[in-house]
């Protein structure tokens, strides 16, 4: 076993089911009857039957062996029935422990629901159940089968029993000495696999953010390191199989070699040919298979059992819970932005679909011409012949019913999707054909599911601006109301575990990262949907005053009222205008505003509790 917790839990499960274990042992003894009698019956059939010319007598002795095999086979069915009486209650207790631990973690002060609980319940608990049952089978099989074979050898020829038992004990000693190293390498292999899974899942979930930032090389390199670590762990674990082969060779095959080489001498000493053959039967059909089963079972399933049960115990017991932490408080005021806002179109001019640039002669921040996009050649267009200009310094909110194409528009503007027809220009640069690294200098996209990687808090915040000093980073943190979060995490140098962050906390980290990015165009694609309304307002105000151009895919009416202009997907006629103007011109916009205002915004769980 890998630790005291695993040993205590295993022995407690066995002690609690002593009666079921007693039945299992009794049926195992009956099942081992062929192993006990096989060699003796074969020796009698050869010596007193076939070699003595008594063919019928030899068959009679073999018939006795066949009867013993039938009795053993009948007992095997009862063995599995008794095994279930031991294993299934243990599985139920373990599942209850996992659920209790998850509920305790979710309901404690500052706790949060554990998304890995279902995986532990359905996968890890089943792994423990299967390997626990397999271990009981192979260990009791070895004890009864090997014990029966040695007793038969002792009755047949006492000197042979000692000659066979010595290499058997040596093989078991080799295997036992290698078990701690096997457990350690198995644990390392499981840990490397979990780290690889988290890294790959994080990269896949944030693929839009990664591509938008031009950070494919960095993310691929990080995942590649995890793949290499997993491969190294697998290779090391495979090399440990050589020790199992050594123990099998010493304990399983060396007795056969001893018997074959000593057979002539044994016969000269008066041992009958039948006795020699019976001894070989005991070794090859009893000891050798039993040793092979226990070495492969403990070396394979046993290691998985120890490591998996250890992980379940660490994550479900009260002692394994992290200390509670209080959620960060909400900001009480919108902080002043560190950068002066650029001049943009006045609300009075916001009703036109195209507005003039902030500076005469400068290209607009976003220019869409005849944009059409559909998901499949025969699908209805999501966007059809859309033309729109967003001037430098503008603040545009995009609203519309679900499925209207808001996120599709964000992906097209960011260059993450290619239109069927039409063009997209950012600051006069065509998106089509521009490398991701160049696009990353023009715009930054913050998606709804934010990408946060393993590393320090500061590294995550500087992801798009690696040269930013601490003062600049902390100014951005204060501007977006992320100070309580950074303080709770331990400061910029603290290590960040993405899995430990709530959805709202990940969004806030991504927002600060985008705020620090040098790109003049920021696209928030429902990037604040997991924040409470106060913090969402803080974030949007900060971006509006940051400088550059802001496009917000809105999910609350408050985002639309804060924008200079609003683009509403009104059926097949997207309309652009100010909030008050669209209330008059657009029935869809009036319906959306009425829905948002009639249904009060849901109380968001404070940051750190979502």
C-alpha positions as CSV (number, residue, x, y, z in Angstrom):
1,X,0.0,0.0,0.0
2,X,1.1,3.5,-0.6
3,X,0.4,5.1,2.8
4,X,-1.0,4.6,6.2
5,X,-4.4,6.0,5.1
6,X,-4.7,3.4,2.4
7,X,-3.6,0.6,4.7
8,X,-6.0,1.6,7.5
9,X,-8.9,2.0,5.1
10,X,-8.2,-1.4,3.5
11,X,-7.8,-3.3,6.8
12,X,-10.9,-1.6,8.3
13,X,-12.9,-2.7,5.2
14,X,-11.7,-6.3,5.7
15,X,-12.2,-6.4,9.4
16,X,-15.8,-5.1,9.0
17,X,-16.6,-8.1,6.8
18,X,-14.9,-10.9,8.7
19,X,-17.9,-13.3,8.1
20,X,-17.9,-12.7,4.4
21,X,-14.1,-13.2,4.3
22,X,-14.5,-16.4,6.3
23,X,-16.9,-17.7,3.6
24,X,-14.5,-16.6,0.9
25,X,-11.7,-18.5,2.6
26,X,-13.8,-21.6,3.0
27,X,-14.8,-21.8,-0.6
28,X,-11.2,-20.9,-1.7
29,X,-10.0,-24.0,0.2
30,X,-12.5,-26.1,-1.7
31,X,-11.5,-24.4,-4.9
32,X,-7.9,-25.3,-4.2
33,X,-8.6,-29.0,-4.0
34,X,-7.2,-29.8,-7.5
35,X,-4.0,-28.0,-6.6
36,X,-3.7,-30.1,-3.4
37,X,-4.5,-33.5,-5.0
38,X,-3.3,-33.0,-8.6
39,X,0.3,-34.1,-8.2
40,X,-0.4,-37.0,-5.9
41,X,-3.2,-38.4,-8.2
42,X,-1.0,-38.0,-11.3
43,X,1.9,-39.8,-9.5
44,X,-0.4,-42.7,-8.4
45,X,-1.9,-42.9,-12.0
46,X,1.6,-43.2,-13.4
47,X,3.3,-45.5,-10.8
48,X,0.4,-47.8,-10.0
49,X,-1.4,-47.6,-13.2
50,X,0.2,-46.9,-16.5
51,X,3.8,-47.9,-15.7
52,X,2.5,-51.0,-13.9
53,X,0.5,-52.1,-16.9
54,X,-2.8,-51.4,-15.1
55,X,-4.4,-49.0,-17.6
56,X,-7.8,-49.1,-15.8
57,X,-6.2,-48.3,-12.5
58,X,-4.4,-45.3,-14.1
59,X,-7.7,-44.0,-15.5
60,X,-9.4,-44.4,-12.1
61,X,-6.8,-42.2,-10.4
62,X,-7.2,-39.6,-13.2
63,X,-11.0,-39.9,-12.8
64,X,-10.4,-38.9,-9.2
65,X,-8.5,-35.8,-10.4
66,X,-11.3,-35.0,-12.7
67,X,-13.8,-35.1,-9.8
68,X,-11.6,-32.8,-7.8
69,X,-11.5,-30.4,-10.7
70,X,-15.3,-30.4,-10.9
71,X,-15.6,-29.8,-7.2
72,X,-13.1,-26.9,-7.5
73,X,-15.1,-25.4,-10.4
74,X,-18.3,-25.5,-8.4
75,X,-16.6,-23.8,-5.6
76,X,-15.3,-21.0,-7.9
77,X,-18.9,-19.8,-8.4
78,X,-19.3,-19.5,-4.6
79,X,-15.9,-17.7,-4.4
80,X,-17.2,-14.9,-6.7
81,X,-20.5,-14.7,-4.7
82,X,-18.6,-14.3,-1.5
83,X,-16.2,-11.8,-3.1
84,X,-19.2,-9.5,-4.0
85,X,-20.2,-9.5,-0.3
86,X,-16.9,-8.0,0.6
87,X,-16.3,-5.6,-2.4
88,X,-19.7,-4.1,-3.0
89,X,-20.2,-2.7,0.5
90,X,-16.7,-1.2,0.5
91,X,-17.5,0.5,-2.9
92,X,-20.7,1.9,-1.3
93,X,-18.9,3.3,1.7
94,X,-16.2,4.9,-0.5
95,X,-18.9,6.5,-2.7
96,X,-20.6,7.9,0.4
97,X,-17.3,9.3,1.7
98,X,-16.7,11.0,-1.6
99,X,-20.1,12.6,-1.6
100,X,-19.8,13.7,2.1
101,X,-16.4,15.3,1.4
102,X,-17.7,17.1,-1.7
103,X,-20.8,18.4,0.3
104,X,-18.6,19.5,3.2
105,X,-16.3,21.4,0.8
106,X,-19.1,23.0,-1.0
107,X,-21.0,24.2,2.1
108,X,-18.2,25.3,4.3
109,X,-17.5,29.0,4.6
110,X,-15.7,30.2,1.5
111,X,-16.1,26.8,-0.1
112,X,-17.1,26.1,-3.7
113,X,-18.5,23.1,-5.6
114,X,-15.9,20.6,-6.7
115,X,-16.4,19.9,-10.4
116,X,-14.1,16.8,-10.1
117,X,-16.5,15.0,-7.7
118,X,-18.5,13.3,-10.4
119,X,-15.2,12.0,-12.0
120,X,-14.1,10.6,-8.7
121,X,-17.5,9.1,-8.0
122,X,-18.0,7.5,-11.4
123,X,-14.4,6.7,-12.3
124,X,-12.0,6.6,-9.4
125,X,-14.4,4.8,-7.1
126,X,-15.0,2.2,-9.8
127,X,-11.3,1.8,-10.3
128,X,-10.9,1.1,-6.5
129,X,-13.8,-1.3,-6.5
130,X,-12.4,-3.3,-9.5
131,X,-8.8,-3.4,-8.3
132,X,-9.8,-4.2,-4.7
133,X,-11.8,-7.2,-5.9
134,X,-8.9,-8.2,-8.2
135,X,-6.4,-8.0,-5.4
136,X,-8.6,-10.2,-3.1
137,X,-8.9,-12.7,-5.9
138,X,-5.2,-13.0,-6.7
139,X,-3.9,-12.8,-3.1
140,X,-6.3,-15.4,-1.7
141,X,-5.7,-17.5,-4.9
142,X,-2.0,-17.4,-4.3
143,X,-2.2,-18.3,-0.6
144,X,-4.6,-21.2,-1.1
145,X,-3.2,-22.5,-4.4
146,X,0.5,-22.2,-3.5
147,X,-0.2,-23.5,0.0
148,X,-2.0,-26.5,-1.4
149,X,0.7,-27.2,-3.9
150,X,3.4,-27.1,-1.3
151,X,1.4,-29.3,1.0
152,X,1.0,-31.8,-1.8
153,X,4.7,-31.7,-2.6
154,X,5.5,-32.3,1.1
155,X,3.3,-35.3,1.1
156,X,4.7,-36.6,-2.2
157,X,8.4,-36.0,-1.6
158,X,9.5,-33.8,1.4
159,X,13.0,-33.0,-0.1
160,X,11.3,-31.6,-3.2
161,X,9.1,-29.3,-1.2
162,X,12.2,-27.5,0.3
163,X,13.9,-27.3,-3.1
164,X,10.9,-25.7,-4.7
165,X,10.0,-23.4,-1.8
166,X,13.4,-21.7,-1.6
167,X,13.3,-20.0,-5.1
168,X,9.6,-19.2,-4.6
169,X,10.4,-17.3,-1.5
170,X,13.3,-15.5,-3.3
171,X,11.1,-14.5,-6.1
172,X,8.5,-13.1,-3.7
173,X,11.3,-11.2,-1.9
174,X,12.5,-9.5,-5.1
175,X,8.9,-8.5,-5.9
176,X,8.2,-7.2,-2.4
177,X,11.4,-5.1,-2.4
178,X,10.5,-3.4,-5.6
179,X,6.9,-2.6,-4.6
180,X,7.6,0.8,-3.0
181,X,9.4,2.1,-6.1
182,X,6.5,0.7,-8.3
183,X,4.0,2.6,-6.2
184,X,6.0,5.8,-6.4
185,X,6.3,5.6,-10.2
186,X,2.6,4.7,-10.6
187,X,1.7,7.8,-8.6
188,X,4.0,9.9,-10.7
189,X,2.4,8.5,-13.9
190,X,-1.1,9.3,-12.6
191,X,-0.1,12.8,-11.5
192,X,1.6,13.5,-14.9
193,X,-1.6,12.3,-16.7
194,X,-3.8,14.6,-14.6
195,X,-1.5,17.6,-15.2
196,X,-1.5,16.9,-18.9
197,X,-5.3,16.6,-18.9
198,X,-5.7,19.9,-17.1
199,X,-3.3,21.7,-19.4
200,X,-4.9,20.3,-22.5
201,X,-8.4,21.0,-21.3
202,X,-7.4,24.6,-20.4
203,X,-5.9,25.2,-23.8
204,X,-8.9,23.7,-25.6
205,X,-11.4,25.7,-23.5
206,X,-9.5,28.9,-24.2
207,X,-8.6,28.2,-27.9
208,X,-10.3,31.4,-29.1
209,X,-8.4,33.5,-26.6
210,X,-5.1,31.7,-27.5
211,X,-5.6,32.2,-31.2
212,X,-6.7,35.8,-30.7
213,X,-3.6,36.5,-28.7
214,X,-1.2,34.8,-31.2
215,X,0.0,32.6,-28.4
216,X,-0.3,29.3,-30.1
217,X,3.4,28.6,-29.8
218,X,3.5,29.3,-26.1
219,X,0.5,27.1,-25.4
220,X,1.7,24.3,-27.6
221,X,5.1,24.4,-25.8
222,X,3.4,24.2,-22.4
223,X,1.2,21.3,-23.4
224,X,4.2,19.7,-25.1
225,X,6.1,19.7,-21.8
226,X,3.2,18.0,-20.1
227,X,3.2,15.4,-22.9
228,X,6.9,14.8,-22.4
229,X,6.5,14.4,-18.7
230,X,3.7,11.9,-19.2
231,X,5.8,9.9,-21.7
232,X,8.8,9.9,-19.3
233,X,6.5,8.6,-16.5
234,X,5.1,5.9,-18.8
235,X,8.5,4.8,-19.8
236,X,9.8,4.6,-16.3
237,X,6.7,2.6,-15.3
238,X,7.3,0.2,-18.2
239,X,10.9,-0.4,-17.1
240,X,9.6,-1.4,-13.7
241,X,7.9,-4.4,-15.4
242,X,11.4,-5.9,-15.7
243,X,11.5,-6.4,-12.0
244,X,8.2,-8.3,-12.2
245,X,9.7,-10.5,-14.9
246,X,12.8,-11.1,-12.7
247,X,10.6,-12.2,-9.7
248,X,8.6,-14.5,-12.0
249,X,11.8,-16.0,-13.4
250,X,13.2,-16.7,-10.0
251,X,10.1,-17.9,-8.2
252,X,8.2,-19.5,-11.1
253,X,10.7,-20.9,-13.6
254,X,13.7,-21.7,-11.4
255,X,11.9,-24.5,-9.5
256,X,11.1,-26.1,-12.9
257,X,14.8,-25.9,-13.9
258,X,15.7,-27.4,-10.5
259,X,13.3,-30.3,-10.9
260,X,14.4,-31.1,-14.5
261,X,18.1,-31.0,-13.7
262,X,17.7,-33.0,-10.5
263,X,15.3,-35.6,-12.0
264,X,18.0,-38.2,-12.9
265,X,19.6,-37.9,-9.5
266,X,16.2,-38.1,-7.7
267,X,15.3,-41.3,-9.7
268,X,18.7,-42.9,-8.8
269,X,17.9,-42.1,-5.1
270,X,14.7,-44.1,-5.3
271,X,12.1,-41.5,-6.3
272,X,9.6,-42.9,-8.8
273,X,9.0,-41.4,-12.2
274,X,5.4,-40.7,-11.2
275,X,6.6,-38.7,-8.2
276,X,8.9,-36.6,-10.4
277,X,6.0,-36.0,-12.8
278,X,3.7,-35.2,-9.9
279,X,6.2,-32.7,-8.6
280,X,6.3,-31.0,-12.1
281,X,2.4,-30.9,-12.0
282,X,2.5,-29.1,-8.7
283,X,5.0,-26.5,-9.9
284,X,3.6,-25.9,-13.4
285,X,-0.1,-26.0,-12.6
286,X,-0.1,-24.7,-9.1
287,X,2.8,-22.7,-7.9
288,X,3.8,-21.0,-11.2
289,X,0.3,-19.8,-12.2
290,X,-0.4,-18.6,-8.7
291,X,2.9,-16.6,-8.5
292,X,2.3,-15.2,-12.0
293,X,-1.3,-14.1,-11.0
294,X,-0.2,-12.4,-7.7
295,X,2.8,-10.6,-9.2
296,X,0.8,-9.3,-12.2
297,X,-2.2,-8.5,-10.1
298,X,-0.4,-6.7,-7.3
299,X,2.1,-5.1,-9.7
300,X,-0.7,-3.8,-12.0
301,X,-4.1,-3.5,-10.3
302,X,-2.6,-3.2,-6.8
303,X,-0.6,-0.1,-7.7
304,X,-3.7,1.5,-9.3
305,X,-5.6,0.6,-6.2
306,X,-3.1,2.2,-3.8
307,X,-2.6,5.4,-5.8
308,X,-6.3,5.9,-6.7
309,X,-7.6,5.2,-3.1
310,X,-4.9,7.5,-1.7
311,X,-6.1,10.3,-4.0
312,X,-9.7,9.8,-3.0
313,X,-8.8,9.8,0.7
314,X,-6.8,13.0,0.3
315,X,-9.7,14.8,-1.4
316,X,-12.6,13.5,0.6
317,X,-11.4,13.5,4.2
318,X,-11.8,16.6,6.4
319,X,-8.0,16.8,6.9
320,X,-7.5,17.2,3.2
321,X,-9.7,20.3,2.9
322,X,-8.0,23.7,2.4
323,X,-8.6,26.3,5.0
324,X,-11.7,28.4,4.3
325,X,-11.2,31.8,2.7
326,X,-13.6,34.7,2.7
327,X,-14.7,36.0,-0.7
328,X,-13.3,39.3,-1.8
329,X,-15.5,42.3,-1.3
330,X,-17.1,44.2,-4.2
331,X,-15.6,47.6,-5.2
332,X,-17.4,50.5,-3.8
333,X,-16.5,53.0,-6.5
334,X,-15.4,53.0,-10.1
335,X,-11.6,53.8,-10.0
336,X,-10.1,56.4,-12.3
337,X,-8.6,55.0,-15.4
338,X,-4.9,55.2,-15.9
339,X,-5.2,56.3,-19.5
340,X,-7.2,59.2,-20.9
341,X,-10.0,58.2,-23.3
342,X,-9.7,59.1,-26.9
343,X,-12.2,61.3,-28.6
344,X,-15.1,59.5,-30.2
345,X,-18.4,60.2,-31.9
346,X,-21.0,62.1,-29.8
347,X,-24.3,60.4,-28.9
348,X,-26.1,62.8,-31.2
349,X,-24.2,61.3,-34.2
350,X,-24.5,57.7,-33.0
351,X,-27.6,57.0,-35.1
352,X,-25.8,56.6,-38.3
353,X,-24.5,53.2,-39.4
354,X,-21.1,54.7,-40.2
355,X,-19.4,57.4,-38.2
356,X,-16.3,59.5,-39.0
357,X,-13.0,58.6,-37.5
358,X,-11.8,60.4,-34.4
359,X,-9.0,62.0,-36.4
360,X,-9.6,63.0,-40.0
361,X,-7.7,60.8,-42.3
362,X,-7.2,57.9,-39.8
363,X,-8.7,54.6,-40.8
364,X,-11.6,53.4,-38.6
365,X,-11.0,50.9,-35.9
366,X,-13.3,48.4,-37.5
367,X,-14.6,48.4,-41.1
368,X,-17.0,45.7,-42.3
369,X,-18.0,45.6,-45.9
370,X,-20.7,43.3,-47.4
371,X,-20.0,40.7,-44.7
372,X,-21.8,37.3,-45.1
373,X,-21.3,34.2,-43.0
374,X,-23.1,30.9,-42.6
375,X,-22.4,27.6,-40.9
376,X,-22.4,25.3,-43.8
377,X,-23.1,25.8,-47.5
378,X,-26.8,25.2,-47.2
379,X,-27.4,26.9,-43.9
380,X,-29.3,30.1,-43.4
381,X,-26.8,33.1,-43.3
382,X,-26.1,34.2,-39.7
383,X,-24.9,37.5,-41.1
384,X,-26.0,38.7,-44.6
385,X,-24.3,41.6,-46.4
386,X,-23.5,43.5,-43.2
387,X,-21.7,46.8,-43.5
388,X,-20.6,48.6,-40.4
389,X,-17.9,51.1,-39.4
390,X,-16.7,51.6,-35.8
391,X,-14.6,54.7,-35.4
392,X,-11.4,54.9,-33.4
393,X,-12.4,55.6,-29.8
394,X,-16.0,54.4,-30.2
395,X,-17.8,52.3,-27.6
396,X,-20.2,49.9,-29.3
397,X,-22.5,47.4,-27.6
398,X,-23.9,44.5,-29.7
399,X,-27.3,43.1,-28.6
400,X,-29.8,40.7,-29.9
401,X,-31.7,37.5,-29.2
402,X,-29.8,34.3,-28.6
403,X,-28.5,32.8,-31.8
404,X,-28.7,36.1,-33.7
405,X,-25.0,36.1,-34.5
406,X,-23.4,38.3,-31.8
407,X,-20.5,36.0,-31.0
408,X,-20.1,35.1,-34.7
409,X,-19.6,38.8,-35.4
410,X,-17.0,39.0,-32.6
411,X,-15.2,36.0,-34.1
412,X,-15.2,37.6,-37.6
413,X,-13.9,40.9,-36.3
414,X,-11.2,39.2,-34.3
415,X,-10.2,37.1,-37.3
416,X,-11.0,33.8,-35.7
417,X,-13.5,32.9,-38.4
418,X,-13.5,33.7,-42.2
419,X,-16.5,35.2,-43.9
420,X,-18.2,33.6,-46.9
421,X,-17.9,37.0,-48.6
422,X,-17.1,40.5,-47.7
423,X,-14.1,42.1,-45.9
424,X,-13.0,43.0,-42.4
425,X,-10.4,45.7,-41.8
426,X,-8.9,46.7,-38.4
427,X,-7.3,50.1,-38.5
428,X,-7.0,49.8,-42.2
429,X,-5.4,46.3,-42.1
430,X,-7.3,43.5,-43.8
431,X,-7.9,40.6,-41.3
432,X,-7.8,38.1,-44.1
433,X,-4.2,37.0,-44.6
434,X,-2.8,38.8,-41.6
435,X,-0.7,36.5,-39.3
436,X,-2.1,36.0,-35.8
437,X,0.9,37.7,-34.2
438,X,0.1,40.9,-36.2
439,X,-3.6,40.7,-35.4
440,X,-2.8,40.4,-31.7
441,X,-1.2,43.9,-32.0
442,X,-4.5,45.3,-33.4
443,X,-7.2,43.7,-31.2
444,X,-7.7,41.6,-28.1
445,X,-10.7,39.3,-27.6
446,X,-12.0,38.3,-24.2
447,X,-14.4,35.4,-24.6
448,X,-17.0,34.2,-22.1
449,X,-14.9,31.2,-21.1
450,X,-11.6,32.9,-20.2
451,X,-8.2,31.1,-20.6
452,X,-6.1,31.0,-17.4
453,X,-2.9,29.0,-17.3
454,X,-0.9,27.5,-14.6
455,X,1.8,29.9,-13.3
456,X,2.0,33.0,-11.2
457,X,-0.7,35.6,-10.9
458,X,1.6,38.2,-12.5
459,X,2.5,35.9,-15.4
460,X,-1.2,35.5,-16.2
461,X,-1.9,39.2,-16.0
462,X,1.2,40.0,-18.2
463,X,0.2,37.4,-20.7
464,X,-0.3,39.9,-23.5
465,X,2.2,42.5,-22.2
466,X,5.2,40.6,-20.7
467,X,7.3,43.8,-20.2
468,X,4.7,45.5,-18.0
469,X,6.3,46.4,-14.6
470,X,4.5,45.7,-11.3
471,X,3.3,49.3,-10.9
472,X,1.6,49.2,-14.3
473,X,0.0,45.8,-13.5
474,X,-1.2,46.9,-10.1
475,X,-2.7,50.1,-11.6
476,X,-4.7,47.9,-14.1
477,X,-5.7,45.6,-11.2
478,X,-7.1,48.6,-9.3
479,X,-8.8,50.1,-12.3
480,X,-10.8,46.9,-12.9
481,X,-11.6,46.2,-9.3
482,X,-9.5,43.1,-9.1
483,X,-7.5,44.2,-6.1
484,X,-9.4,41.9,-3.6
485,X,-8.9,38.9,-5.9
486,X,-5.2,39.5,-6.3
487,X,-4.8,40.0,-2.6
488,X,-6.7,36.8,-1.8
489,X,-4.5,34.9,-4.2
490,X,-1.4,36.1,-2.5
491,X,-0.1,38.9,-4.8
492,X,1.5,38.9,-8.2
493,X,4.2,36.3,-7.3
494,X,1.7,33.8,-6.0
495,X,1.2,30.5,-7.9
496,X,-2.2,30.3,-9.6
497,X,-4.2,27.1,-10.0
498,X,-6.8,27.6,-12.8
499,X,-9.0,24.9,-11.4
500,X,-9.2,26.8,-8.0
501,X,-10.7,29.9,-9.6
502,X,-14.4,30.4,-10.1
503,X,-15.8,31.4,-13.6
504,X,-16.1,35.0,-12.5
505,X,-12.5,35.1,-11.1
506,X,-11.2,33.7,-14.4
507,X,-13.1,36.4,-16.3
508,X,-11.6,39.1,-14.1
509,X,-8.0,37.8,-14.7
510,X,-8.7,37.8,-18.4
511,X,-10.1,41.3,-18.3
512,X,-7.0,42.7,-16.5
513,X,-4.8,40.9,-19.1
514,X,-6.8,42.5,-22.0
515,X,-6.6,45.9,-20.3
516,X,-2.8,45.7,-20.2
517,X,-2.6,44.5,-23.8
518,X,-1.2,47.1,-26.3
519,X,-3.9,46.4,-28.8
520,X,-6.1,49.5,-29.4
521,X,-9.3,47.4,-30.0
522,X,-10.9,45.4,-27.2
523,X,-13.8,43.0,-27.9
524,X,-15.6,41.7,-24.8
525,X,-17.7,38.7,-25.9
526,X,-20.0,38.3,-22.9
527,X,-16.7,38.4,-21.0
528,X,-18.3,39.7,-17.7
529,X,-21.4,37.5,-17.6
530,X,-20.2,35.8,-14.4
531,X,-19.4,39.0,-12.5
532,X,-22.0,40.8,-10.4
533,X,-23.5,44.0,-11.9
534,X,-21.3,46.4,-9.8
535,X,-18.1,44.7,-10.8
536,X,-19.2,44.4,-14.4
537,X,-19.8,48.2,-14.5
538,X,-16.4,48.8,-13.0
539,X,-14.8,46.7,-15.8
540,X,-16.7,48.3,-18.6
541,X,-16.1,51.8,-17.3
542,X,-12.4,51.0,-17.1
543,X,-12.2,49.8,-20.7
544,X,-14.3,52.7,-21.9
545,X,-11.7,55.2,-20.4
546,X,-8.7,53.1,-21.2
547,X,-8.3,54.6,-24.7
548,X,-8.8,52.9,-28.0
549,X,-12.0,51.3,-29.1
550,X,-14.4,49.0,-27.2
551,X,-16.9,46.5,-28.6
552,X,-19.1,44.8,-26.0
553,X,-21.3,41.7,-26.8
554,X,-23.9,42.6,-24.1
555,X,-25.9,40.3,-21.9
556,X,-27.4,43.0,-19.7
557,X,-29.2,46.2,-20.6
558,X,-26.8,48.1,-18.5
559,X,-24.0,47.3,-20.9
560,X,-26.1,48.8,-23.8
561,X,-26.9,52.0,-21.8
562,X,-23.2,52.6,-21.0
563,X,-22.2,52.4,-24.7
564,X,-22.1,55.4,-27.1
565,X,-23.8,53.3,-29.8
566,X,-25.7,50.1,-29.9
567,X,-25.9,47.5,-32.7
568,X,-29.1,45.5,-32.5
569,X,-29.8,42.4,-34.6
570,X,-33.4,43.2,-35.6
571,X,-34.3,40.3,-37.8
572,X,-32.6,40.6,-41.1
573,X,-31.9,44.4,-40.6
574,X,-29.2,45.2,-38.1
575,X,-29.7,48.7,-36.8
576,X,-27.2,51.0,-35.2
577,X,-28.1,53.9,-32.9
578,X,-28.1,55.4,-29.5
579,X,-30.1,53.7,-26.7
580,X,-33.0,56.2,-26.8
581,X,-33.0,56.2,-30.6
582,X,-33.3,52.4,-30.9
583,X,-36.2,52.3,-28.3
584,X,-38.1,54.2,-31.0
585,X,-36.8,52.6,-34.1
586,X,-36.4,48.9,-33.2
587,X,-39.2,46.6,-31.9
588,X,-36.6,43.9,-31.1
589,X,-34.6,46.3,-29.0
590,X,-37.7,47.4,-27.1
591,X,-38.6,43.8,-26.5
592,X,-35.0,43.1,-25.2
593,X,-35.0,46.1,-23.0
594,X,-38.4,45.2,-21.6
595,X,-37.3,41.6,-20.9
596,X,-34.1,42.8,-19.2
597,X,-36.0,45.3,-17.0
598,X,-38.9,43.1,-16.2
599,X,-36.7,40.3,-14.9
600,X,-34.4,41.7,-12.2
601,X,-30.7,40.8,-12.7
602,X,-30.0,37.6,-10.8
603,X,-28.1,38.0,-7.6
604,X,-24.6,37.0,-8.7
605,X,-22.6,34.9,-6.2
606,X,-19.8,37.2,-4.9
607,X,-16.5,36.7,-6.7
608,X,-14.9,33.5,-5.5
609,X,-18.2,31.8,-4.8
610,X,-19.6,31.3,-8.3
